[in-house]
């Protein structure tokens, strides 16, 4: 069980950095044209993830921006592990995103933020 301080620190990280959407919902992946993004996808400006880029962010359809979970992803082909922040995602959207990251050489787990 992840404690409340963990989520509080994640809230601070998200609120203190700008979210930049570089792949809007419906856009096509630059290297994999058969994949289109089901939700807005971007990153936190001035942060760094395992791949040396900004921490990735998926943005769902809930009306209020809130941290709803994270995905821990491993890609054996890229020899890369990183997290993906889920903002304002419904249960269905979170499941859709984790399914995307559980294809091919990728594996991922979803850590949902407790709602109580």
N, C-alpha and C positions, 0 to 999 in steps of 0.2 A: 504494500500500500504506500503510495506516494503521499508525503505529508503536505499540509496546506502551505508551508513556507516555499516549497518547490513551485507551486502554482503562482504564488504571490510574486516570486522572483521572475517567473516567465511573464506575468502581467507587466511587470516593470520593464522588462526587455522590450516587449512589444510596444508599450505606450511611449517609450523613450526613443524609438526609432521609426522612421518613415517606412511604410509598406509601399514598395514599387511593384506595380503589376506590369510585367513585361510579356505575359502570354495571356491575353484575355480569353474568357470563356468562348469556346467555338473556334479559336485559332488553331492552326496546325503546327505540330512540333517541327522545329527547323531541320532535324536530322531524320525524323521518322514520319513521313508525310501521311501515313495511314492512321496516325494518332491525332485526334483533336481534343483539346482540353475541355472537360465537362464543367469546369469551374474556373474562375479567375485564379491565376498562378503567378507568383512573383517571389520577392525576397525582401528581407529587412535590410534597408540601407545601413551602411557602416557596421555590419556584423560579418562574421566569417564562420563558415561551416567547414565540414571535413573536406570538401572539394576546393577550398580556397575562395569560394564565392560567398555571397550573402546567404544567410539562413533562409531556406525555402519556406514559402507560405502558400497554403491553399485557402481561398476565401469562399465561404459558402453563402447561403441565401438568408440566414437569420437576419432580422432587421437591425439588431444591435451588435456592434463589433465586440466580441468576447472570445477569449481563448477557450475552445471547446475540447482540445486534445492535441496530441502530437503523434507522429508516426516515426518509428525508428526503422530505418531502411538500410539494407545491405545489398550491394550490387557486385556480384562476383566477377562479372565481365569487366567492369571498370575498376575493380579492386578498391571499392569505396564504401564507406559507411557514413550515414548522416541522419539528421532529424529533419522532419518537415512539420512546421507549425500549422495547426488547423484553426482558423478563425471563423467564427459565426457559422459553423457547419451543423447541419441536422444529423441525426443518427444515420439516415440513409446516405447522406453525402460522405460522412466519415467512412462508412463501409465501402462505398464506391471508390474512394481514394485509396484505402488500404488494398482493395482488390487490384487496382492499377499497379501498385507497388509490389504485388505478389505475382508477377508474370515473368516469364523468361528466366534470366539469370538473377532476378531480384527476389528478395524476401523482405517482409516487413511485419511489424506488429503495431497495433493501435493501442495507445494509452489514452483513455477517455478521462476528462476532468470530472471528478465527482460533482453532482449537481446539488448536494445538500450543503 
